[in-house]
Amino acid sequence: MDWQKDDIEYAISSYVADMDKELYAKIAMGKPDFLTDHKTFATDMQNAEQRLEQLLDV
């Protein structure tokens, strides 16, 4: 449902605003609107998951 997707995007972008800046920089890899742009949110989420898994494997 679209409203659920919007709610999830809002929750995550709100979290991003307060998350650890160093961690955000590592997963954003220089993209200033990472996880906050509606147009690229789905791709950003997939990238975030992959990058966090890589960080945990280290």
Solvent accessible surface area in square Angstrom, and as a share of the most:
residue,aa,sasa,rsa
1,M,152,0.68
2,D,109,0.56
3,W,153,0.54
4,Q,82,0.36
5,K,123,0.52
6,D,73,0.38
7,D,80,0.42
8,I,98,0.50
9,E,31,0.14
10,Y,159,0.61
11,A,59,0.45
12,I,41,0.21
13,S,31,0.20
14,S,49,0.31
15,Y,142,0.54
16,V,11,0.07
17,A,68,0.53
18,D,127,0.66
19,M,17,0.07
20,D,90,0.46
21,K,129,0.55
22,E,118,0.53
23,L,60,0.30
24,Y,37,0.14
25,A,62,0.48
26,K,106,0.45
27,I,3,0.02
28,A,6,0.04
29,M,135,0.60
30,G,72,0.70
31,K,64,0.27
32,P,125,0.78
33,D,53,0.27
34,F,1,0.01
35,L,8,0.04
36,T,69,0.40
37,D,41,0.21
38,H,124,0.55
39,K,181,0.77
40,T,48,0.28
41,F,18,0.08
42,A,72,0.56
43,T,78,0.46
44,D,3,0.02
45,M,75,0.33
46,Q,113,0.50
47,N,43,0.22
48,A,4,0.03
49,E,102,0.46
50,Q,103,0.46
51,R,52,0.19
52,L,66,0.33
53,E,93,0.42
54,Q,116,0.52
55,L,70,0.35
56,L,150,0.74
57,D,123,0.64
58,V,162,0.93
